[in-house]
Amino acid sequence: MPRPRHTAPSQTLAILSLPLAVLGIVGCYTGLGSEQSATAPTGDPTAGPGGDPTDGDPTAGEPEPEAEFSPAPARLRLLLARQYKSSLAYLLGDAAAAAATPPSDSALNGFEAIGAAQLALGDSAVDAYEKAARAAAAAADPARLATYLPCTPTGPADVDCHRTFVTNFGRVAWRRSLVPAEIERYAAVAQDAALTLGSFDAGVEFAVAGMLQSPYFLYQVEVGEPDPNDPAERILTGVELATRMSFFLLDTTPTRELLDLADQGGLATPEQVRGVATTMLEVPAARAALGNFFGEVLRLRGLEELPKDPVTFPAWSPGLGGAMRQETMMLIEDIVFTRDADFLDLLDAPYTFANGPLAALYGLIPDPAQLGDTWQRFDLPAETKRGGIFGHGGFLSAKAHISSTSPTLRGKFVREVIMCQGMPAPPPGVATELPVGEFKTMRERLQQHMNDPSCNGCHQLMDPIGFGLENFDGIGIFRLVENGVVLDTKSAIDGLGEFDGARELGGLLRGSEEVPHCLVRNLFRHATGHLELASERPALEDLDASFEAAGFRMKDLLVDLVASPAFLRVGAPE
C-alpha cells in the first residue's frame, strides 16, 4: 500500500529552507576563472581564432606553456539532469527517479558539463529542485529505504532510529559522511514531521526531501585537500575522486561499495584508479555514458526534430532521424566495446549498422520491409563512397539545409568538431546568403561565394571538405547528378591530400594528428567541466602520446584520463 503524501508542518518547512539558502550561496560559486564566464567573452584567451569558445582549440595562439603541469582551480559542478535521475534511481528506486523532473541542462563552450560548472541557480531552478525532491521522496521504494535503516523503529518519536537513517542515507546521497551537526539537523526534520503526522515513515520522507535539496547532493564537490606528499598541491579526496569517476564513466552516483573502497584508501594511487576504472568500464552503464558524450560532441541529439522539406526529401521522417543517431551509436559501441579496436575506425569504417528504412535509404536492400525494425551489420560497397561517420545519415542530414545540402556546414563540422580548428564568425555586415542565379549545383553556387574576399578566408577551409561529400544529398541519399549535372566531388584538404567521398575523407583524416588530439581535449572538457588551460597542456600531451601508443583504443584513453594528474588534481579554489 503506498504511503500517503503529507503536507509539511510549518516548523519542518522552516528547517527545509536552510539547505535552499545554502544552495543560493553555493550555486553562485563557480571556482572558475574569468575565461569561462557564462557569455562568450570577447578576447577570451581560451577561445579559438574567431573568439568563439564553442568549438576549436582554446589554447591556440597562447604562449608556450611551462613544462610543469598545474591544474585548474577547484570547483563545484551541478549534476546533469540525467545524472540527477540516475542517482535517484540508485538511491530510492526507479519510481522515485520517474517522479522527479529536474531543470534542463545548459551547455557552455559546447558542453553541458562546462555549463554545469558555471550555473548559478535562479528562483525557478531552486523551486524545480524542491518539487523534484519532494516528488522523489514521496515515491521512494520502501524496500530501498529499508537498506538505510538497520534499526526497527519503536514509534514515531524514535529519534535514534531517525539519526541512523539520516547517517546512512546521507552518506550515500551526499557521497561523504555527515558531520554531527548535519545529522542532528536532518534528524530534527524527521522528528518534526513524524511527531506532527504520527508516522515514523513520514519523518523519513521529509528527511529525504530535505537532503535531496542540499548542494551536497545537487553538486559534485571537487575542491580537494592538500596532498600529503606535497602540501603545497591539492588532490581530490578519495570520495571526491570516486564521485568524479562514477559520474564521468557511468553517468551516475558512486555505489556504496565504491565509496567504501575510497574511504579505505582503495583509490590512493594511479594504479589503483586504473584498476577500478577498468572494472567500471565493464558495467553496462559505461556504454550509455560514453554514448551520451558522443551524442553531445558529434551533435547527434535532436535528429528526430530536424526540419526537412517533404517535397525535396519525401523519405524523411522523425523515425528515420532516430535510426540515424542509433547507427552512429552502434558503430561507436562496436569499435569501443565489442572489438576494442582503433577508434579512428569511426572515420572510415567500411561497414555500418542499419534497420530496414535506413538500409533502404542507403541502397543496401531494395525494400524497408525486408528488414523492418531489425538491425543488421552491412558491408558498404566501395562505389557508393560511403564509409565511417561522414557517410552516416545523421551527420549528412544535420549538416544540411531544409531543402538542400550544405558543403559549408559539413566542412565546418569537420574543422571544428573533428579537428578542433576554430572557425571565426562572418564579419559584421557581410551577407551570408548564397548567391542567386543560374547555378545547377551547390558547388557552383559556393564557388561564386568563395570569390568574395570578405568570405573566402574561411570558406576555403570549410567548403572544399563539403564538396567532396556532394554525392550525398540533404538526408544522406547517394546520388551521381544534381539537376541533371554530373557531380564533380573530387576535392582536397590542405596538408593532407585529395579525396572523393566520405570513406576517402575519413582515410585522409586518419593521417592527421589533430584528430586524436581533438578527441582527447573534447573528452577532457566533458570529464572535468572546464576548457583546458595552458598549464594543463603537459598532462594532455601525455594523454595524446599514451592514446597513440595504445593504438587509439578508447577504453585505454578513458582509463589513462582518470589516472592522469589532470583528473586527479585540482588547484586552490578561486
C-alpha positions as CSV (number, residue, x, y, z in Angstrom):
1,M,0.0,0.0,0.0
2,P,1.6,3.3,-1.0
3,R,2.3,5.8,1.7
4,P,0.2,8.9,1.8
5,R,1.7,12.2,0.7
6,H,1.9,14.6,3.6
7,T,1.7,18.3,4.0
8,A,4.8,19.7,5.7
9,P,4.3,21.1,9.2
10,S,5.3,24.7,9.4
11,Q,8.4,24.0,11.5
12,T,9.6,21.4,9.0
13,L,9.2,23.9,6.2
14,A,11.3,26.4,8.1
15,I,14.1,23.8,8.6
16,L,13.9,22.6,5.0
17,S,14.6,26.2,3.8
18,L,18.1,26.0,5.3
19,P,19.5,23.9,2.5
20,L,18.0,26.1,-0.1
21,A,19.5,29.2,1.5
22,V,22.9,27.4,1.3
23,L,22.2,26.4,-2.3
24,G,21.7,30.0,-3.2
25,I,25.2,30.8,-1.9
26,V,27.0,27.8,-3.3
27,G,25.2,28.0,-6.6
28,C,26.8,31.3,-7.3
29,Y,30.3,29.9,-6.6
30,T,31.9,28.5,-9.7
31,G,35.6,28.2,-8.8
32,L,36.4,29.2,-12.3
33,G,38.4,32.0,-13.8
34,S,37.0,34.8,-15.9
35,E,37.9,33.0,-19.1
36,Q,34.8,30.8,-18.5
37,S,32.1,33.4,-17.9
38,A,28.6,32.4,-18.9
39,T,28.7,34.5,-22.0
40,A,31.2,34.1,-24.7
41,P,33.7,36.9,-23.9
42,T,35.5,38.9,-26.5
43,G,39.2,38.2,-26.4
44,D,38.7,35.0,-24.4
45,P,42.2,33.5,-24.1
46,T,40.7,30.0,-24.3
47,A,38.7,30.7,-27.5
48,G,39.6,29.7,-31.0
49,P,40.9,32.1,-33.6
50,G,37.4,33.7,-34.2
51,G,36.8,34.4,-30.5
52,D,34.1,31.7,-30.3
53,P,34.8,29.3,-27.4
54,T,32.2,26.8,-28.5
55,D,34.5,24.8,-30.7
56,G,38.1,24.8,-31.8
57,D,41.3,24.7,-29.8
58,P,41.0,27.1,-26.9
59,T,44.8,27.1,-26.4
60,A,45.5,28.3,-30.0
61,G,47.6,31.5,-30.1
62,E,48.8,31.3,-26.5
63,P,52.4,31.3,-25.5
64,E,54.3,28.1,-25.0
65,P,53.3,26.5,-21.6
66,E,55.7,25.9,-18.8
67,A,57.0,22.4,-18.6
68,E,55.4,21.7,-15.2
69,F,51.8,20.7,-15.0
70,S,49.5,22.9,-13.0
71,P,45.8,22.0,-12.5
72,A,42.7,24.3,-12.9
73,P,41.1,25.8,-9.8
74,A,38.9,23.6,-7.7
75,R,35.2,23.9,-8.5
76,L,31.7,22.7,-7.9
77,R,29.6,21.1,-10.7
78,L,25.8,20.8,-10.8
79,L,24.6,17.3,-11.6
80,L,23.3,17.0,-15.2
81,A,19.7,16.1,-15.5
82,R,20.4,12.5,-16.5
83,Q,22.9,12.2,-13.6
84,Y,20.3,13.6,-11.2
85,K,17.7,11.0,-12.2
86,S,20.1,8.1,-12.4
87,S,21.3,9.0,-8.8
88,L,17.7,9.0,-7.6
89,A,17.2,5.6,-9.2
90,Y,20.1,4.2,-7.3
91,L,19.2,5.8,-4.0
92,L,15.4,5.5,-4.0
93,G,14.3,3.3,-6.9
94,D,13.1,3.7,-10.4
95,A,9.7,5.1,-9.4
96,A,11.4,7.9,-7.5
97,A,13.5,8.8,-10.5
98,A,10.5,8.8,-12.8
99,A,8.6,11.1,-10.4
100,A,11.3,13.8,-10.3
101,T,11.7,16.5,-13.0
102,P,14.9,18.4,-12.6
103,P,15.7,21.6,-14.6
104,S,17.1,21.2,-18.1
105,D,20.8,21.3,-18.7
106,S,22.6,24.4,-20.1
107,A,25.6,24.0,-22.4
108,L,28.5,26.4,-22.4
109,N,31.5,26.2,-24.8
110,G,29.7,23.3,-26.4
111,F,29.5,21.1,-23.3
112,E,26.8,20.7,-20.7
113,A,29.5,19.7,-18.2
114,I,31.0,23.1,-18.6
115,G,27.6,24.8,-18.2
116,A,27.1,22.8,-15.0
117,A,30.3,24.3,-13.5
118,Q,29.1,27.8,-14.3
119,L,25.4,27.6,-13.5
120,A,24.1,29.8,-10.6
121,L,20.6,28.7,-9.8
122,G,17.7,31.2,-10.1
123,D,14.5,31.0,-8.1
124,S,12.7,28.9,-10.8
125,A,15.5,26.3,-10.7
126,V,15.5,26.2,-6.9
127,D,11.8,25.7,-7.0
128,A,12.1,22.9,-9.5
129,Y,14.6,21.1,-7.4
130,E,12.4,21.4,-4.3
131,K,9.4,19.9,-6.2
132,A,11.6,17.2,-7.6
133,A,13.0,16.3,-4.2
134,R,9.5,16.1,-2.6
135,A,8.2,14.0,-5.5
136,A,11.1,11.6,-5.3
137,A,10.9,11.3,-1.6
138,A,7.1,10.5,-1.8
139,A,7.7,7.9,-4.5
140,A,10.7,6.2,-2.8
141,D,10.7,2.4,-2.8
142,P,10.1,1.2,0.8
143,A,12.5,-1.7,0.2
144,R,15.2,0.7,-0.9
145,L,14.6,2.9,2.1
146,A,14.9,-0.1,4.4
147,T,18.5,-0.7,3.3
148,Y,19.5,2.6,5.1
149,L,17.5,1.6,8.2
150,P,19.1,-1.4,10.1
151,C,17.1,-0.5,13.3
152,T,13.4,-1.2,14.0
153,P,11.5,1.9,14.9
154,T,9.8,1.8,18.3
155,G,7.4,4.6,17.2
156,P,7.1,8.0,15.6
157,A,9.4,9.5,18.2
158,D,12.3,7.1,17.8
159,V,15.0,9.8,17.3
160,D,17.9,7.3,17.4
161,C,16.5,5.4,14.5
162,H,15.9,8.6,12.6
163,R,19.5,9.5,13.3
164,T,20.6,6.2,11.9
165,F,18.7,6.6,8.8
166,V,20.0,10.2,8.2
167,T,23.6,9.0,8.8
168,N,23.3,6.0,6.4
169,F,21.2,7.7,3.6
170,G,23.1,10.9,3.8
171,R,26.4,9.3,3.4
172,V,25.3,7.7,0.1
173,A,23.2,10.7,-1.2
174,W,25.9,13.3,-0.3
175,R,28.8,11.0,-1.3
176,R,30.5,11.6,2.0
177,S,30.0,11.1,5.7
178,L,27.9,13.7,7.5
179,V,29.2,15.6,10.4
180,P,27.3,15.5,13.8
181,A,25.6,18.9,13.2
182,E,24.2,17.8,9.8
183,I,22.9,14.5,11.3
184,E,21.1,16.4,14.1
185,R,19.7,19.0,11.6
186,Y,18.0,16.3,9.4
187,A,17.1,14.1,12.3
188,A,15.2,17.1,13.7
189,V,13.4,17.4,10.3
190,A,12.4,13.8,10.6
191,Q,11.3,14.1,14.2
192,D,9.2,17.2,13.5
193,A,7.3,15.5,10.6
194,A,7.0,12.2,12.5
195,L,5.5,13.7,15.6
196,T,3.2,16.1,13.7
197,L,1.9,13.4,11.4
198,G,2.1,10.4,13.7
199,S,4.3,8.4,11.4
200,F,7.9,7.4,11.6
201,D,7.9,6.9,7.8
202,A,6.7,10.5,7.3
203,G,9.8,11.6,9.1
204,V,11.9,9.6,6.8
205,E,10.2,11.1,3.8
206,F,10.8,14.7,4.9
207,A,14.4,14.0,5.8
208,V,15.0,12.6,2.3
209,A,13.3,15.5,0.7
210,G,15.5,17.9,2.7
211,M,18.7,16.1,1.9
212,L,17.9,15.9,-1.8
213,Q,17.7,19.7,-1.9
214,S,21.2,20.2,-0.4
215,P,24.0,21.4,-2.5
216,Y,25.9,18.3,-1.3
217,F,23.5,16.2,-3.3
218,L,22.9,18.6,-6.2
219,Y,26.6,19.4,-6.9
220,Q,29.8,17.4,-7.4
221,V,32.1,18.7,-4.9
222,E,35.7,18.7,-6.3
223,V,37.6,21.1,-4.0
224,G,40.3,18.5,-2.9
225,E,42.6,18.6,0.1
226,P,46.4,19.2,0.5
227,D,48.4,16.4,-1.0
228,P,50.1,14.6,2.0
229,N,53.2,14.1,-0.2
230,D,53.3,17.8,-1.2
231,P,51.1,20.0,1.0
232,A,51.5,22.9,-1.5
233,E,49.5,20.9,-4.0
234,R,45.8,19.7,-3.8
235,I,44.5,16.4,-4.7
236,L,40.9,15.1,-4.8
237,T,39.9,13.2,-1.7
238,G,39.0,9.6,-2.1
239,V,35.3,10.1,-2.2
240,E,35.6,13.2,-4.5
241,L,37.6,11.0,-6.9
242,A,35.1,8.2,-6.6
243,T,32.4,10.7,-7.4
244,R,34.2,12.2,-10.4
245,M,35.0,8.8,-11.8
246,S,31.5,7.5,-11.4
247,F,29.7,10.5,-13.0
248,F,32.3,10.6,-15.8
249,L,32.4,6.8,-16.6
250,L,28.9,5.8,-15.7
251,D,26.8,9.0,-15.5
252,T,25.6,8.1,-12.1
253,T,26.4,8.5,-8.4
254,P,29.1,6.2,-6.9
255,T,27.8,3.0,-5.3
256,R,28.2,2.3,-1.6
257,E,30.9,-0.2,-2.4
258,L,32.9,2.4,-4.3
259,L,32.5,4.9,-1.5
260,D,33.7,2.2,1.0
261,L,36.7,1.5,-1.2
262,A,37.5,5.2,-1.4
263,D,37.3,5.6,2.4
264,Q,39.6,2.6,2.8
265,G,42.3,4.1,0.6
266,G,41.5,2.0,-2.5
267,L,41.9,5.0,-4.8
268,A,45.1,6.3,-3.3
269,T,47.4,5.6,-6.3
270,P,47.1,5.9,-10.1
271,E,47.5,2.2,-10.3
272,Q,44.5,1.6,-8.1
273,V,42.5,4.2,-10.0
274,R,43.3,2.4,-13.3
275,G,42.2,-1.0,-11.9
276,V,38.9,0.4,-10.6
277,A,38.3,2.4,-13.9
278,T,38.9,-0.8,-15.9
279,T,36.3,-2.6,-13.9
280,M,33.8,0.2,-14.2
281,L,34.1,0.1,-18.0
282,E,32.6,-3.4,-17.9
283,V,29.4,-2.1,-16.4
284,P,26.6,-1.7,-18.9
285,A,26.1,1.9,-17.9
286,A,29.6,2.7,-19.3
287,R,28.3,2.2,-22.8
288,A,25.4,4.6,-22.2
289,A,27.7,7.2,-20.6
290,L,30.1,7.2,-23.5
291,G,27.2,7.4,-25.9
292,N,26.0,10.5,-24.1
293,F,29.4,12.1,-24.6
294,F,29.4,11.3,-28.3
295,G,25.8,12.3,-28.7
296,E,26.7,15.7,-27.5
297,V,30.1,16.2,-29.1
298,L,29.0,14.8,-32.5
299,R,25.8,16.9,-32.4
300,L,23.6,13.8,-32.7
301,R,20.8,15.0,-30.4
302,G,17.5,16.2,-31.9
303,L,17.8,14.4,-35.2
304,E,14.2,13.4,-35.0
305,E,13.2,17.1,-34.9
306,L,15.3,18.1,-38.0
307,P,13.2,20.3,-40.3
308,K,13.3,18.8,-43.9
309,D,11.2,19.8,-46.9
310,P,8.8,16.9,-47.6
311,V,8.7,17.7,-51.3
312,T,12.5,17.6,-51.7
313,F,13.0,14.7,-49.2
314,P,9.9,12.6,-49.2
315,A,11.7,9.7,-47.5
316,W,12.5,11.8,-44.4
317,S,10.7,11.1,-41.1
318,P,11.4,11.5,-37.4
319,G,11.8,7.8,-37.1
320,L,14.5,7.9,-39.8
321,G,16.3,10.6,-37.8
322,G,16.3,8.4,-34.7
323,A,17.6,5.5,-36.7
324,M,20.5,7.6,-38.0
325,R,21.5,8.5,-34.5
326,Q,21.3,4.8,-33.5
327,E,23.5,3.9,-36.5
328,T,26.4,6.1,-35.2
329,M,25.9,4.9,-31.6
330,M,26.1,1.3,-32.7
331,L,29.2,1.8,-34.7
332,I,30.9,3.5,-31.7
333,E,29.8,0.7,-29.4
334,D,31.1,-1.9,-31.8
335,I,34.5,-0.2,-32.1
336,V,35.0,0.6,-28.4
337,F,33.3,-2.3,-26.5
338,T,32.8,-5.2,-28.9
339,R,36.0,-5.1,-30.9
340,D,38.1,-2.8,-28.6
341,A,39.6,-1.5,-31.8
342,D,41.3,1.6,-33.1
343,F,38.8,4.4,-32.6
344,L,39.9,6.1,-35.7
345,D,37.9,3.4,-37.5
346,L,35.0,5.7,-36.8
347,L,36.3,7.9,-39.6
348,D,36.3,5.4,-42.5
349,A,34.8,2.1,-41.3
350,P,33.7,0.1,-44.5
351,Y,30.7,-1.2,-42.7
352,T,27.7,0.1,-40.8
353,F,24.6,-0.9,-38.8
354,A,21.1,-0.2,-40.2
355,N,17.5,-1.2,-39.8
356,G,15.1,-1.6,-42.7
357,P,14.3,2.1,-43.5
358,L,17.9,3.2,-43.2
359,A,19.3,0.3,-45.2
360,A,16.8,1.0,-48.0
361,L,17.8,4.7,-47.9
362,Y,21.4,3.7,-48.4
363,G,20.5,1.3,-51.2
364,L,21.7,-1.7,-49.2
365,I,18.3,-3.5,-49.5
366,P,15.5,-2.8,-52.0
367,D,12.6,-2.6,-49.6
368,P,12.5,-1.4,-45.9
369,A,10.0,-4.2,-45.2
370,Q,12.7,-6.7,-45.9
371,L,14.4,-6.0,-42.6
372,G,11.8,-3.8,-40.8
373,D,13.0,-2.6,-37.3
374,T,15.6,-5.3,-37.1
375,W,19.2,-4.0,-37.0
376,Q,21.9,-5.7,-39.0
377,R,25.6,-5.1,-39.9
378,F,26.2,-4.3,-43.6
379,D,29.4,-4.1,-45.5
380,L,29.4,-0.9,-47.6
381,P,30.1,-1.1,-51.4
382,A,33.1,1.0,-52.2
383,E,31.5,2.5,-55.3
384,T,29.0,4.4,-53.1
385,K,31.9,6.3,-51.4
386,R,30.1,5.7,-48.1
387,G,32.2,4.8,-45.0
388,G,32.7,6.0,-41.5
389,I,30.8,8.7,-39.7
390,F,30.9,11.1,-42.7
391,G,28.8,8.6,-44.7
392,H,26.2,8.4,-41.9
393,G,22.8,9.9,-42.5
394,G,22.9,11.6,-39.1
395,F,25.9,13.8,-40.0
396,L,24.8,14.3,-43.6
397,S,21.3,15.4,-42.6
398,A,22.2,17.5,-39.6
399,K,24.8,19.4,-41.6
400,A,22.5,20.3,-44.4
401,H,19.7,22.8,-45.1
402,I,15.9,22.2,-45.1
403,S,15.8,21.5,-48.9
404,S,19.5,21.2,-49.9
405,T,23.0,20.1,-48.9
406,S,25.5,22.4,-47.2
407,P,29.1,21.9,-48.0
408,T,29.9,24.8,-45.7
409,L,28.2,23.2,-42.7
410,R,29.7,19.8,-43.3
411,G,33.2,21.3,-43.7
412,K,32.7,23.5,-40.6
413,F,31.8,20.4,-38.6
414,V,35.0,18.6,-39.7
415,R,37.2,21.6,-38.9
416,E,35.7,22.5,-35.5
417,V,34.4,19.2,-34.0
418,I,36.8,16.6,-35.5
419,M,40.0,18.7,-35.8
420,C,39.3,21.4,-33.1
421,Q,40.1,24.2,-35.5
422,G,38.0,27.2,-34.6
423,M,36.3,29.0,-37.5
424,P,35.5,32.7,-37.0
425,A,32.1,34.1,-37.4
426,P,31.3,36.1,-40.6
427,P,32.5,39.7,-40.4
428,P,29.8,42.2,-39.4
429,G,27.6,43.4,-42.2
430,V,28.6,40.6,-44.6
431,A,25.8,39.0,-46.4
432,T,25.7,35.3,-45.6
433,E,23.0,34.3,-48.2
434,L,24.2,32.2,-51.1
435,P,24.3,33.9,-54.4
436,V,21.3,33.5,-56.7
437,G,21.3,32.9,-60.4
438,E,21.5,30.1,-62.9
439,F,23.5,27.7,-60.8
440,K,22.9,24.0,-61.4
441,T,24.8,22.6,-58.4
442,M,25.6,23.7,-54.9
443,R,29.3,23.6,-55.7
444,E,28.8,26.2,-58.4
445,R,26.9,28.5,-56.1
446,L,29.6,28.2,-53.4
447,Q,32.4,28.7,-55.8
448,Q,30.9,32.1,-56.5
449,H,30.6,32.8,-52.8
450,M,34.2,31.8,-52.2
451,N,35.3,34.5,-54.6
452,D,34.1,37.2,-52.2
453,P,37.3,38.5,-50.5
454,S,35.4,39.0,-47.2
455,C,34.4,35.4,-47.1
456,N,36.9,33.3,-48.9
457,G,39.4,33.0,-46.0
458,C,37.2,30.7,-44.0
459,H,35.2,29.2,-46.9
460,Q,38.3,28.0,-48.5
461,L,38.9,26.0,-45.4
462,M,35.4,24.6,-45.0
463,D,33.7,24.3,-48.4
464,P,36.3,22.0,-50.1
465,I,35.7,19.4,-47.4
466,G,31.9,19.6,-48.1
467,F,32.5,19.5,-51.9
468,G,33.9,16.0,-51.5
469,L,30.6,14.9,-49.9
470,E,28.2,16.3,-52.5
471,N,27.4,12.8,-53.7
472,F,25.2,12.6,-50.6
473,D,22.0,14.8,-50.6
474,G,20.5,16.6,-47.7
475,I,19.4,13.4,-45.9
476,G,22.3,11.1,-47.0
477,I,21.0,9.5,-50.2
478,F,23.7,8.7,-52.6
479,R,23.5,10.5,-56.0
480,L,25.6,11.0,-59.1
481,V,23.8,14.0,-60.6
482,E,22.3,17.2,-59.3
483,N,19.7,19.0,-61.5
484,G,20.9,16.9,-64.4
485,V,24.6,17.8,-64.0
486,V,27.1,15.1,-63.2
487,L,28.6,16.0,-59.9
488,D,32.3,16.7,-59.5
489,T,33.1,15.5,-56.0
490,K,36.9,15.4,-56.2
491,S,38.4,17.7,-53.5
492,A,41.3,18.2,-51.2
493,I,42.3,19.2,-47.6
494,D,45.3,21.4,-47.2
495,G,48.2,19.5,-45.9
496,L,46.5,16.1,-46.1
497,G,45.8,15.4,-49.7
498,E,43.0,14.7,-52.2
499,F,39.8,12.7,-51.6
500,D,36.5,11.8,-53.1
501,G,33.6,10.8,-50.9
502,A,33.1,10.0,-47.2
503,R,35.3,7.0,-47.0
504,E,38.3,8.7,-48.6
505,L,37.8,11.8,-46.4
506,G,37.9,9.6,-43.3
507,G,41.0,7.9,-44.6
508,L,42.7,11.3,-45.0
509,L,41.8,12.4,-41.5
510,R,43.3,9.2,-40.0
511,G,46.6,10.7,-41.0
512,S,46.1,14.0,-39.1
513,E,47.4,14.1,-35.6
514,E,44.9,16.9,-34.9
515,V,42.0,14.4,-35.0
516,P,43.1,12.2,-32.0
517,H,44.4,15.3,-30.1
518,C,41.0,16.9,-30.6
519,L,39.2,13.9,-29.2
520,V,41.4,13.9,-26.2
521,R,40.6,17.6,-25.5
522,N,36.9,17.1,-26.0
523,L,36.8,14.2,-23.7
524,F,38.8,16.2,-21.1
525,R,36.4,19.1,-21.3
526,H,33.5,16.7,-20.8
527,A,35.2,14.9,-17.9
528,T,36.3,17.9,-15.9
529,G,33.8,20.6,-16.8
530,H,36.2,23.2,-18.0
531,L,38.2,24.2,-21.0
532,E,41.8,23.2,-20.8
533,L,44.3,25.8,-19.5
534,A,47.7,26.3,-20.9
535,S,49.1,25.0,-17.6
536,E,47.3,21.7,-18.2
537,R,48.9,21.0,-21.6
538,P,51.7,18.8,-20.3
539,A,49.2,16.3,-18.9
540,L,47.1,16.5,-22.1
541,E,50.2,15.9,-24.3
542,D,50.9,12.8,-22.2
543,L,47.4,11.6,-22.9
544,D,48.0,12.3,-26.6
545,A,51.1,10.1,-26.5
546,S,49.5,7.3,-24.5
547,F,46.4,7.3,-26.7
548,E,48.6,6.8,-29.8
549,A,50.8,4.1,-28.1
550,A,47.6,2.2,-27.2
551,G,46.6,2.1,-30.9
552,F,44.0,4.8,-30.3
553,R,41.8,2.5,-28.2
554,M,39.1,4.4,-26.5
555,K,38.9,2.3,-23.3
556,D,42.6,2.8,-22.8
557,L,42.2,6.6,-23.2
558,L,39.4,6.6,-20.6
559,V,41.5,4.7,-18.1
560,D,44.5,6.9,-18.8
561,L,42.5,10.0,-18.4
562,V,41.1,9.2,-14.9
563,A,44.6,8.2,-13.8
564,S,46.1,11.5,-15.1
565,P,47.1,14.4,-12.9
566,A,44.7,16.5,-14.9
567,F,41.9,14.4,-13.5
568,L,43.3,13.6,-10.0
569,R,44.5,17.1,-9.0
570,V,42.8,20.4,-8.6
571,G,44.1,23.9,-7.9
572,A,43.2,26.1,-5.0
573,P,39.6,27.4,-5.2
574,E,39.3,30.9,-6.5
